[in-house]
């Protein structure tokens, strides 16, 4: 087994000499803990041996899983793919950023001792001569190139290592931003850096350093950078998954790099749509998907009265759809023709009516049609008709139900005939029933409009009417230049006992129909009746659990019962539904 180890590799590593993918043995493994902004970080410290000498090493936290699933354990043979030697508290360490497990062993090879400066002089010359003889005997057609000498990978940067030099490409750069703090005015600018390992890090510069480096740093260009202050990254303001960020200061030097073949043009560390549901609201993420629907550019007013541009879109992949709102300049500039596949870098995760959504403001970067395999898979799926399939798989829409919480789903169910037989809705408060129903029809003729023009003020959905050149709210009195359109059709609900018509509002209708009201209204106004009717015809029938709100109101001395579909959950798991029916039958039998 000794022959598997790369003999003499520890002295070479110690001397920063070329040592391509050495195979070493783990002879000790220890778990360490540290805290960063109240977040505990687990790392692993180990001793790596070539059979004669060993060095202390620390694994990058991205490799922790290899330890927890026992790919790496005591006496394992490992191949180092990327590493960097550094000095921490006067002790030489290897920062290992990538390795692979070669084989598992049960015994330690040899009796290695720690390699130090004291052993260096006696060993280095011998090891050099042996390696030179090996190279003469082995004529290799090519050799894998290691990390450029003297260059530190981004993931190996830490607050202990003061003398570092990185080789990076600038993938994004913000415009200088003016700010005021404590009565003083300043400016700040950010750049995103990517290294040969595909890792990203954000760099920040202030005041004079903005002026100094603004014209030097250009997007897509590559640079050698050294000097600057490393500090823990604040994940609230960036989607970059780096432990640290760099503050450029007066000691920072930046030199243009022309040897750029090892630096990727872009780094992709995105989430799939299926991962968003478990992502905390307010988190910044990168996300991949295809633009399935594009809404009109509208104006809304914030709570402070500020006019904001907004474009509502739908992002999709082979499995899910999610609402994606673009704001400000990014909404104005992007109309997304021809359903592009995009990556949003730095999008914000939010939630509305218990349904996850994402939003993109001017700080978000859009990468159109990225040249990666996952993007091509989504693109191929879409052009094979996948977009229509997604609209039909409504049960796969992100969110636990079409509206509201899901506690009502587990409750008792009532037949629709109870709404009339039990005189529901006649009290001071509204009554609610849960019924298993089939949506059999959605009224959409001239006498039954399916949507209405609504106010664009934030959190206001009241109807507006055209008065001259402006739309005016009938109840809120807001004046807007262009309205939003929102659904409010009558939907026929049917079960074995009866049928009723219930009014359904915007969110439920969007989920049932798969398109926004703005699109439906556009088709109607353009006279595209076949496309208009097809949207409603293909949506039904659909079976599910309905939460219905019943009230009574008077008009011209007559009493009318009004039913509103407040929540709807399509039935997709028929095994679970069968169990629920059996439970109900058993309850009836017991009584």
ROPAKE-339770 format. One record per residue (C-alpha): residue in one letter; x, y, z. Coordinates in steps of 0.25 Angstrom, whole numbers, padded with zeros to 4 digits, always signed. Layout:
<nodes>
AXYZ;...
</nodes>
This chain:
<nodes>
X+0000+0000+0000;X+0012+0009+0002;X+0014+0010-0013;X+0001+0017-0014;X+0006+0029-0006;X+0013+0041-0014;X+0026+0039-0007;X+0034+0052-0004;X+0022+0061-0007;X+0021+0067+0007;X+0035+0074+0006;X+0031+0079-0008;X+0018+0085-0003;X+0025+0091+0009;X+0034+0098-0001;X+0023+0102-0010;X+0029+0094-0022;X+0020+0088-0033;X+0013+0075-0027;X+0002+0070-0036;X-0009+0063-0029;X-0001+0056-0018;X-0007+0044-0011;X-0006+0045+0004;X-0011+0037+0016;X-0020+0043+0027;X-0014+0040+0040;X-0022+0048+0049;X-0036+0055+0048;X-0042+0065+0057;X-0055+0073+0057;X-0054+0088+0060;X-0064+0099+0063;X-0064+0114+0061;X-0075+0125+0062;X-0077+0135+0051;X-0088+0146+0054;X-0095+0136+0063;X-0094+0125+0053;X-0086+0113+0057;X-0077+0107+0046;X-0072+0093+0046;X-0058+0090+0040;X-0049+0078+0040;X-0034+0078+0043;X-0025+0067+0039;X-0011+0062+0038;X-0007+0058+0024;X+0005+0048+0022;X+0013+0043+0010;X+0018+0032+0019;X+0031+0039+0024;X+0026+0053+0028;X+0013+0060+0031;X+0007+0074+0030;X-0005+0079+0037;X-0017+0082+0028;X-0031+0089+0029;X-0043+0084+0020;X-0051+0095+0013;X-0065+0094+0019;X-0071+0090+0005;X-0064+0076+0007;X-0070+0074+0021;X-0080+0064+0015;X-0069+0055+0011;X-0065+0053+0025;X-0079+0052+0031;X-0082+0041+0020;X-0069+0034+0023;X-0062+0036+0010;X-0051+0042+0018;X-0047+0036+0031;X-0034+0032+0039;X-0024+0025+0030;X-0032+0028+0017;X-0023+0030+0004;X-0027+0044-0002;X-0023+0051-0015;X-0021+0066-0013;X-0027+0073-0025;X-0026+0088-0020;X-0019+0093-0008;X-0011+0105-0003;X+0000+0105+0008;X-0002+0116+0018;X+0003+0120+0032;X-0006+0121+0044;X+0000+0125+0057;X+0014+0122+0052;X+0010+0108+0048;X+0010+0103+0034;X-0004+0098+0029;X-0010+0093+0016;X-0024+0099+0013;X-0030+0088+0004;X-0041+0092-0005;X-0043+0080-0013;X-0039+0065-0012;X-0044+0051-0015;X-0044+0039-0007;X-0035+0028-0013;X-0036+0016-0003;X-0040+0013+0011;X-0029+0007+0020;X-0028+0001+0034;X-0014+0004+0037;X-0004+0015+0038;X+0007+0015+0027;X+0021+0017+0034;X+0024+0026+0046;X+0023+0040+0039;X+0028+0052+0047;X+0024+0066+0045;X+0031+0073+0034;X+0037+0086+0039;X+0048+0096+0035;X+0058+0089+0044;X+0056+0076+0035;X+0056+0084+0022;X+0071+0086+0019;X+0074+0071+0020;X+0062+0066+0012;X+0059+0076+0000;X+0072+0073-0008;X+0070+0058-0007;X+0055+0059-0011;X+0059+0068-0023;X+0069+0058-0028;X+0059+0046-0027;X+0048+0054-0034;X+0058+0058-0046;X+0061+0044-0048;X+0047+0040-0048;X+0044+0050-0059;X+0055+0045-0068;X+0050+0031-0067;X+0035+0035-0070;X+0032+0042-0083;X+0018+0047-0081;X+0011+0054-0093;X+0005+0064-0085;X+0004+0068-0070;X-0008+0074-0062;X-0005+0089-0059;X-0006+0092-0044;X-0011+0105-0038;X-0002+0116-0042;X+0010+0118-0032;X+0007+0128-0022;X-0008+0130-0025;X-0018+0127-0014;X-0032+0122-0017;X-0043+0130-0012;X-0049+0119-0003;X-0035+0119+0004;X-0035+0134+0008;X-0036+0136+0023;X-0033+0146+0033;X-0021+0139+0038;X-0014+0140+0024;X-0009+0154+0022;X+0000+0152+0010;X-0009+0147-0001;X-0010+0149-0016;X-0022+0145-0024;X-0025+0143-0039;X-0039+0146-0043;X-0049+0151-0053;X-0059+0162-0051;X-0072+0157-0054;X-0081+0169-0049;X-0078+0183-0045;X-0088+0193-0039;X-0089+0208-0042;X-0083+0217-0031;X-0094+0220-0021;X-0094+0233-0013;X-0098+0231+0002;X-0099+0240+0014;X-0094+0236+0028;X-0093+0244+0040;X-0094+0257+0032;X-0083+0253+0023;X-0084+0249+0008;X-0077+0237+0002;X-0077+0227-0009;X-0077+0212-0010;X-0076+0202-0021;X-0076+0187-0022;X-0070+0177-0031;X-0072+0162-0032;X-0060+0153-0034;X-0058+0139-0039;X-0046+0130-0039;X-0041+0117-0046;X-0049+0109-0036;X-0062+0115-0040;X-0064+0121-0026;X-0069+0136-0025;X-0066+0147-0015;X-0070+0161-0014;X-0061+0173-0012;X-0065+0186-0007;X-0058+0200-0009;X-0061+0213-0002;X-0058+0228-0005;X-0044+0230-0011;X-0043+0216-0015;X-0055+0217-0023;X-0049+0228-0031;X-0036+0220-0032;X-0041+0206-0037;X-0054+0210-0044;X-0047+0211-0058;X-0037+0200-0055;X-0047+0189-0052;X-0055+0185-0064;X-0066+0174-0066;X-0060+0161-0072;X-0046+0166-0070;X-0036+0158-0062;X-0027+0163-0051;X-0016+0160-0040;X-0021+0166-0027;X-0013+0167-0014;X-0015+0174-0001;X-0028+0178+0005;X-0036+0175+0018;X-0044+0162+0019;X-0057+0162+0027;X-0068+0153+0029;X-0079+0154+0018;X-0093+0159+0021;X-0102+0149+0014;X-0114+0158+0015;X-0109+0167+0004;X-0103+0157-0006;X-0106+0143-0012;X-0091+0140-0012;X-0088+0128-0004;X-0074+0132+0002;X-0070+0133+0016;X-0063+0146+0014;X-0063+0159+0005;X-0051+0168+0002;X-0050+0183+0005;X-0041+0189-0004;X-0032+0200+0003;X-0019+0208+0001;X-0011+0195+0001;X-0018+0188-0010;X-0011+0186-0023;X-0018+0182-0036;X-0011+0177-0048;X-0017+0173-0062;X-0015+0158-0065;X-0014+0153-0079;X-0012+0138-0076;X-0027+0136-0074;X-0030+0122-0080;X-0032+0116-0066;X-0043+0126-0062;X-0057+0124-0065;X-0066+0135-0071;X-0077+0133-0061;X-0079+0125-0048;X-0093+0118-0046;X-0097+0114-0032;X-0113+0115-0034;X-0124+0108-0027;X-0135+0100-0034;X-0149+0105-0033;X-0153+0093-0024;X-0143+0098-0014;X-0149+0112-0012;X-0161+0107-0004;X-0152+0103+0008;X-0143+0116+0006;X-0145+0127+0017;X-0153+0139+0012;X-0143+0151+0010;X-0132+0142+0005;X-0124+0146-0007;X-0122+0135-0017;X-0118+0131-0031;X-0129+0124-0038;X-0130+0117-0052;X-0143+0116-0060;X-0150+0120-0073;X-0159+0132-0075;X-0172+0125-0077;X-0181+0138-0076;X-0178+0153-0077;X-0188+0163-0072;X-0190+0177-0076;X-0181+0188-0070;X-0190+0195-0060;X-0188+0206-0049;X-0191+0204-0035;X-0190+0214-0023;X-0182+0210-0011;X-0187+0212+0003;X-0179+0225+0003;X-0186+0230-0010;X-0174+0227-0019;X-0177+0223-0033;X-0171+0209-0036;X-0170+0202-0049;X-0174+0187-0048;X-0174+0175-0058;X-0181+0162-0053;X-0175+0150-0060;X-0175+0135-0057;X-0162+0127-0056;X-0163+0112-0059;X-0155+0099-0061;X-0159+0084-0063;X-0166+0083-0050;X-0171+0096-0044;X-0175+0110-0047;X-0173+0123-0038;X-0177+0137-0039;X-0166+0146-0042;X-0167+0162-0041;X-0157+0171-0047;X-0156+0185-0042;X-0151+0199-0047;X-0141+0200-0058;X-0140+0185-0059;X-0155+0184-0062;X-0155+0195-0072;X-0143+0189-0080;X-0146+0175-0080;X-0158+0170-0089;X-0153+0155-0090;X-0157+0152-0104;X-0157+0137-0109;X-0157+0131-0095;X-0142+0132-0091;X-0136+0123-0081;X-0130+0132-0070;X-0122+0132-0057;X-0125+0143-0047;X-0113+0146-0038;X-0117+0152-0025;X-0132+0151-0026;X-0140+0152-0013;X-0149+0141-0008;X-0163+0146-0003;X-0177+0141+0000;X-0191+0146-0002;X-0204+0138+0002;X-0195+0126+0007;X-0189+0125-0007;X-0174+0127-0010;X-0170+0137-0020;X-0157+0144-0024;X-0154+0158-0028;X-0143+0165-0036;X-0139+0180-0034;X-0128+0188-0041;X-0117+0181-0032;X-0121+0167-0038;X-0113+0163-0050;X-0120+0155-0062;X-0112+0145-0070;X-0120+0142-0083;X-0119+0128-0089;X-0107+0123-0081;X-0098+0113-0088;X-0100+0101-0078;X-0106+0088-0079;X-0117+0090-0069;X-0122+0102-0077;X-0122+0094-0090;X-0130+0083-0083;X-0140+0094-0079;X-0140+0100-0093;X-0142+0086-0100;X-0153+0083-0090;X-0160+0096-0093;X-0160+0094-0108;X-0165+0080-0107;X-0178+0086-0102;X-0174+0086-0087;X-0180+0100-0084;X-0194+0095-0087;X-0191+0083-0078;X-0187+0091-0066;X-0200+0099-0067;X-0208+0086-0066;X-0200+0081-0054;X-0206+0091-0044;X-0203+0082-0032;X-0189+0085-0035;X-0190+0100-0033;X-0182+0105-0022;X-0190+0107-0009;X-0198+0097+0000;X-0212+0101-0007;X-0217+0111-0017;X-0220+0121-0006;X-0219+0123+0009;X-0214+0113+0020;X-0217+0098+0019;X-0223+0095+0033;X-0237+0094+0026;X-0233+0082+0017;X-0232+0073+0029;X-0246+0077+0035;X-0260+0071+0032;X-0266+0072+0018;X-0280+0076+0015;X-0288+0073+0003;X-0292+0086-0005;X-0307+0084-0002;X-0304+0088+0012;X-0302+0102+0008;X-0317+0103+0005;X-0322+0092+0014;X-0316+0098+0026;X-0318+0112+0023;X-0304+0116+0024;X-0299+0130+0023;X-0312+0136+0029;X-0305+0140+0042;X-0297+0152+0046;X-0284+0146+0042;X-0280+0138+0029;X-0281+0123+0030;X-0270+0114+0024;X-0271+0100+0018;X-0261+0090+0012;X-0266+0082+0001;X-0260+0072-0009;X-0265+0078-0023;X-0262+0078-0038;X-0261+0091-0045;X-0269+0089-0057;X-0270+0103-0063;X-0265+0117-0062;X-0274+0127-0068;X-0267+0136-0078;X-0277+0142-0087;X-0281+0156-0090;X-0291+0157-0079;X-0281+0151-0069;X-0267+0158-0070;X-0256+0150-0063;X-0248+0161-0059;X-0248+0176-0055;X-0239+0188-0055;X-0233+0190-0042;X-0225+0201-0034;X-0210+0200-0035;X-0207+0206-0022;X-0200+0197-0012;X-0209+0187-0005;X-0221+0193-0012;X-0230+0184-0021;X-0242+0193-0022;X-0249+0195-0036;X-0245+0207-0044;X-0253+0214-0056;X-0248+0222-0067;X-0251+0237-0065;X-0245+0245-0076;X-0230+0241-0077;X-0229+0235-0064;X-0235+0223-0056;X-0241+0227-0043;X-0244+0217-0031;X-0259+0216-0029;X-0257+0214-0014;X-0242+0218-0011;X-0242+0231-0021;X-0228+0228-0025;X-0225+0233-0039;X-0216+0224-0048;X-0211+0225-0062;X-0213+0210-0065;X-0220+0200-0057;X-0217+0185-0053;X-0226+0175-0057;X-0231+0165-0047;X-0240+0152-0048;X-0254+0151-0041;X-0262+0141-0050;X-0273+0132-0045;X-0269+0118-0045;X-0279+0106-0045;X-0276+0096-0033;X-0282+0082-0034;X-0283+0070-0025;X-0293+0058-0024;X-0303+0066-0016;X-0304+0080-0023;X-0297+0091-0031;X-0295+0105-0028;X-0288+0117-0034;X-0277+0123-0026;X-0268+0136-0028;X-0253+0133-0029;X-0243+0144-0028;X-0230+0147-0034;X-0220+0137-0028;X-0228+0125-0029;X-0232+0128-0043;X-0218+0130-0047;X-0214+0116-0042;X-0226+0109-0048;X-0225+0116-0062;X-0210+0117-0062;X-0210+0131-0068;X-0211+0145-0062;X-0223+0154-0064;X-0215+0164-0072;X-0213+0153-0083;X-0228+0149-0083;X-0232+0164-0084;X-0223+0166-0095;X-0228+0154-0103;X-0242+0159-0101;X-0239+0174-0105;X-0232+0169-0118;X-0244+0160-0122;X-0235+0147-0121;X-0247+0139-0117;X-0242+0125-0120;X-0230+0127-0111;X-0238+0134-0101;X-0248+0122-0100;X-0237+0112-0100;X-0232+0117-0087;X-0245+0114-0080;X-0249+0101-0087;X-0236+0094-0084;X-0236+0098-0070;X-0248+0089-0066;X-0252+0080-0061;X-0243+0080-0049;X-0246+0072-0036;X-0242+0077-0023;X-0245+0082-0008;X-0252+0095-0008;X-0253+0105+0004;X-0266+0113+0002;X-0270+0126+0009;X-0285+0128+0010;X-0292+0141+0013;X-0305+0148+0011;X-0308+0162+0006;X-0320+0170+0002;X-0323+0177-0011;X-0336+0185-0014;X-0343+0178-0002;X-0339+0164-0007;X-0329+0155+0001;X-0318+0148-0008;X-0308+0137-0003;X-0294+0139-0008;X-0283+0129-0009;X-0268+0132-0010;X-0258+0121-0013;X-0247+0126-0003;X-0238+0114-0005;X-0236+0102-0014;X-0227+0090-0014;X-0227+0081-0026;X-0227+0066-0023;X-0214+0060-0028;X-0211+0049-0017;X-0223+0039-0019;X-0217+0029-0009;X-0217+0039+0002;X-0231+0044-0003;X-0236+0029-0002;X-0231+0028+0012;X-0239+0041+0016;X-0252+0035+0010;X-0250+0022+0017;X-0248+0030+0030;X-0261+0038+0027;X-0269+0025+0025;X-0264+0019+0038;X-0268+0031+0045;X-0282+0029+0039;X-0282+0014+0043;X-0278+0017+0057;X-0290+0027+0059;
</nodes>
